[in-house]
Amino acid sequence: MNCRLCNSGRLRSVLDLGATPPCEKFLTAAELELAEPTYPLHLRLCEDCLLLQIPALITPEETFVEYAYFASYSDSWVQHAKNFVDAAVARLGLGADSFMVEVASNDGYLLQHVVDAGIRCLGIEPSLNVGAAARQRNVPTVTAFLDEQLAAAVRAEHGLADLVVANNVYAHIPDLLGFTRALRGLLADDGWLSIEVHHAMNLVSLGQFDTVYHEHFQYYTLLSAARALATAGLTVVDAELLPTHGGSIRVWARPEAVAGAPSDRVTQVLRLEEAVGLHSVDGYCQLQRQTEAVRQELLQFLLQCRADGKKVVGYGAPGKGNTLLNYCGIRTDLLAYTVDRNPYKHGRFTPGTRIPIHHPAVIAEDRPDVVLVLPWNLEAELTEQLSYVGEWGGRLVYPLPTLHYASRLGDNGVDPVPGIAEAVPS
């Protein structure tokens, strides 16, 4: 394996999660008796350009033609998208004569707000099922993977984009250089590109290992993202640190001829990354140790719940949850089932661990003692949504960034708990 950014052969192992199945391949009941393919999940760091990456062992076509993730099932994510659209329209002065493209536009969660604003737009989404959902929202959507040929076709039919948005897709592309050129190909010479990705600073410094799965081929600091964008003549001009997905970064870039000097925020983020050691190889060496500690603590907690006769169930079946479940070896003896708002997943089973997935209403019917929330990055939203668990004395537990309870639930307000180690259920 050579680095997909600079082609260096100097790749260092920083996190080995063993072999797991693809995280979005949810099993039907009929598939439970069949063999399930697994692939190594092994994160490496290029010692030359400092890009974090895994080998491309599965293709995007295997993952995204029929996709289980619908962005609109997260209320906070839809609001995040609306906030972005409102701010971008104001910042860039977009109007009826503008044109905006979103790459990996999913079910129209973001572009629906662009349509409402009266701005011409186009979504590019490879998944048949979620693209169809976008069109039902009246979001113009082409079903295809973005490459340089498609970028040329979009230019010819629709013109150049004033703003190209690529949220949570820049990590999903094994052909990093070709995809970056395609982004540039969509963009007007005075246009803007906005990319959101999970920030590798949070992945490494906070041990967020569950962000690593097979459909994420690379993981970016601002430094490595800037190096990748520069290969297509794009210059980073601004950066924002965001709370989404456990800590993301929004990178604004423009064609180098019009970019000008970067904002102070670019300098600040680069200094922050450097301060935590991520501009040198040694800063990444802690990740394996942190990950093993999280596994040990979570398993000790679940085993204690089992010993105490407590029933533990899950909430959510996200990709990151499947990395966590497989790496920790959590199966139905420790987690009876999980639930999810996405009806596509109901009646299916988590990949590898084969935990059944039900409608969220099952929790209220079953009244479990503990609910382990797998999309821990949505803690504020889900603690509010699941507050009814407190009616029977149930508790919510979040596995990351450190294992902890949500505030106590119920009619008497909140009762903060300092940490799992000090308050295992009894």
Order of alpha helices (4+ residues) and beta strands (2+ residues): beta-beta-beta-alpha-alpha-beta-alpha-beta-alpha-beta-alpha-beta-alpha-beta-alpha-beta-alpha-beta-beta-alpha-alpha-alpha-beta-alpha-beta-beta-alpha-beta-alpha-beta-beta
